[in-house]
Amino acid sequence: MKTLRLLPIALSLLFCIPLFAQIDGSPRQYENTSQLFQNLRKVINSKEKTPYEIDWNNVKGSPYLEQNYKLGQFFVGDKSYGNVMMRLNTYTDEIELMPIDGEEVGALMKIDNSRLTYGNKTLELLSYKDEDGKVQQGYFLVLNTSNNVKLLLRKKCVFSPNEKALTANQADRAAKFTQYDYYYILKEGTPVMVSPKKKAIVKLFPDKKNEIKGYIKSEKLKLKNQEDFAKLVDYIASL
């Protein structure tokens, strides 16, 4: 098992050891994407009468928020613990770390009140209720600039195995990863799921009903557009 590796750019690295654990101490099921694939194959084959092969070289889509690793700065609260080369796996909902010299892919342990910043983007680890009402812990991409009211994006990734055509008139269906967007608004420290619709926003902020409706109209906002949605939430935060 591999522990977290940090780039040696900050003296705070000396204090990192208690905050990180080996992969078997984190809530992951798989150490890397190839092991994830292997496990999926085992699950599928356990339900099939004949061995089921998946052509992993031709899988459509991706489980990653961004395919390439990014240089991110890791924080717990307001304290920085250095930099990591990372990317978000939306299928496992974990931060994968770039392997060094052929090592296995490692993962950041999920630590309360932690976040990563890279470029002008921020990923925050938060507890939330999913679409089924179950309490989960996962990573959210922050879409707006306000700190007191935040618009968050959670990516949910679903894997669909390939399927052989049943008739000569049908085509084989390739295996694929499909990502779905779920929006949340962080209000008083709690992420609340919300649809990108005027009615849903007004329901969350009933005391600002008239201002919200007026702003959407005057700015001609289309809330299904992420930039417009973020602009509205920043406006609400300013009221």
N, C-alpha and C positions, 0 to 999 in steps of 0.2 A: 504494500500500500504506500501511496505517495502523499507526503504532507504538502501544504501550501508553500509555494515559492514566491518570494517578493523580490522585486528589483531593488538593489542596494542604493537607494537614492535618498534615504531619510534615516536619521538616527533613531527614530521611533521604532525601527525594526527590532530593536532590543526588547521591546515590550510586547511583541506580537505573539510569542509562543503560547501564552495561556489562552489566547483567543481562537486558536485554530486547532483542529484535530485531524487525525488521519481519516481517510475517506470512509472507513467502516464506522466512524462515529457520527457521520453526517447522515441525513435522511435520504440518501440516494439509493436506488436499486441497482444502478449500473455504473461502472467506472468510466465508460466511454461509449461513444456511439456504436462502435462495432459490437460491443457486448450487448447493447440494447437490441441491435438487430438479431443477434444470436438468440436472445431470450424470446423475442417475438416469434422467431421461427419455431422454437421448441413449443411454445403455446399453441401455435397454429397446427403443428404436426401432431400434437397430442389429441386433436379433434378430428384429424383426417385419417381415412382408412389407408391411404397411400401417402408416401413422403411428399411434402409440399415444399417446393423450392422457390425461393424468392431471388430474383435477379437484382441484387443490391446496387449493381452498377447503373441500372436504368430506373431507379426510383425517382419519381417526380417530386418537385417541391423540396423543402428543407425544414428541419426542425429548429433552425437558428434564426434569431431576430436579425442578426447580420452575419453573413457567412464568414467574413474574415475576423480574426482576432483584433481587438482594440486595446490600446494602452489605457487602463482605467485606474483611478485613484480610489482606494478603499477607505471608508470611514465607518467608525462606530460612534454614534453620537456626533460630536463636533471634532473628534480626534482622528487624525489621519494615520493610517498604518502602512503607508507606502503605496507602490504601484504594482499592478499585475497586468499581464497580457491575458485578456478574457473575452468570452462571448457568451450570450445567453442561449441556452438550449430550452426552447419553449415546450418541448415534449416532456422532458424531465423537470422543467421549471427550476433549473439550476445554472449557476455560473461555472462554465468549464474554463480551466486554465490551460494555456498553451503548453504542450509538453516540450521538454528540453532534452536534446540528444537521444531521441527515441524512447523516452520514458512514457509510461502510461498517462493518459489524460487524468488530471486531478480535478477536484471541484472545491469551490468555496463552501465551507460549512455555513449553514444558515444561522446567523447571529442576530438577535433582536436589536432593533434600532440601527441597523447597518444600511449602507448604501454605496453605490459606485458611481463615479462621474467619469465620463469620457467625452472629449470634444465639448459640445454644448449640451450633452444629454446626461440624464440622471436616472439610475435604476434604484428603486427603494424596495427593501424587504418589509412587507406589511402583513398583518393578519387581516383576513377578510372573510365574507360569506360569499360562496360561489353561487352559480345560477341555480343550484339545488338547495341553497340555504345552509350548506355545511361550512363550518369554520375551517379555513385553510390558511397556510402561510406561503406567500409567493412573491415574485418580483413584479414590480410595476414600473413602466416608463412614464416619467413625469412630462406632461405635454405643455404646460403653461409656465409662467414666470413667477406667479404669486406664491408666497410661503404660507399664508393663512387659509387659503382655499385652493386646492390643487385638483387639476384634471389629470387622471391617471389612465393608462392603457395597460390592460393585461392581455397577453397573447395566450390563447389556448390552442394546442396543436394536437391533431388527431391523425393517427396512422391507419391507412387503408391498404390491406395486402392486395397483391395482384390477383386477378381472376382470369381463368381460362374461358374462352368463348364456349357457350353451350351449343351453338349451332354454327354452321358454315357461313351464315349470313351476318354473324356477329364478329366483332374484333376482340382480341384479348385486352383486358384492362390492366394497365401498369400499376404497380404499388405506388403510393404517394403519401406525402405529408401535407396536410392542409391546416393553415393557421386561421383562427377566428379572433376577431377583435371584441373585447368587452371593456366598456368604459366605466370608470368609477370616479366619484368626487370625494376627495378627502376633506371631510367636514368635522371639525372638533376632534381630530385624531382618528376618526373611523372612516374607512373607505365604504362608500355606499354606491352600489351598482346603479347606473342610470343610462337610459337610452338617449341618443343624440336627437332629442325632440323637445320642442318648446314646452309642451305640456308637462313632460317629465322634469324639466329644470324648474319650472314654476312651482311644481309640487314640493321640491326640495327647499325652495326659498320663497314661501308664500308671502312673506312680508315685503319682498322686493318684486312682486308680480308686475306692477305697472312699469317699473324701470327696465326689467328684463324684456318685456314685450316691446317697449319703445326702442330699446337699443337694437334688438334683432331687426326691427323694421327699418330704423334709420340707417343702420350699417349694412342692410341687405344680406344678413348672415345666412349661410346654409350650414346647419349644424352637423350634417353628415361629412362635411369637410373638417378635418382635424384642426386646421389652423383657425377656422372660424369658431369652432367649438371652444378652443383654447382662449381665443380672444374674448369670447363671452364670459368665460369663467374668471379671467383676469378682471373684467369689468365688474362682475359681481363682487369680487374680493375688494374692489376699491370703494364700494358703496358703504 
